[in-house]
Amino acid sequence: MTTLRDIDDFAHAHVYLGASHDENARRTLWVVGLTAIMMVGEIFAGYGVTSSFVR
């Protein structure tokens, strides 16, 4: 029979926000911004070379 004490042997902490969470969030925001800038640049470049895919 399983007791509560036996189950506690398999338990672990659920800490999802580590010490470097703020730094990781800042890096993620930077990457999202860079991706958005590149996407806009690619759209304008497509218009610039009169790409049939963009129009």
N, C-alpha and C positions, 0 to 999 in steps of 0.2 A: 504494500500500500504506500502511495506517495504522500509524504507529509510536506508541510510548508517549509520545514527546514531543508528538505531535499531540493525543493524548487529554488530556494535562495542560493544554492551552490551554482546555479546556472545564470543568475541575474547579473546584469552589468549596468553601468550608468548610461543614460541616454542624453548625452550632452551634445547638442547639435551645433551650438555656436561656440566655437573654440576661441582661443586667445587672439588668433589672427583674423577673426571674422571681418573686422572693419577694413583691414588691408585688402582682403580678398574681395569684399564688396566694391571697394574703390577700383581695383583692377578690372572687375567685371564691368563696371560702369564705363571705364575707359575703352574696353574692347567693344562694347555695344555702341558707343559714340563713334569709334573708328569705323565700325562696320556700316553704320548709317551714312557716314561721310563718303565712304567708298561706293556705296550703293547709289547715292545721288550722283557722284562723279561718273559712274558707269552709265547711268541713264542719260546724263548730258552728253557724254562721249558718243553714245548711240545716236542721239539726235544730231550731233555734229558731223558724223560720217553718213548721215541719212540711212541708217540701218532700217531695213524693212521689218525687222522683228520688233523694234520699239514703236514704230508708227503703226 
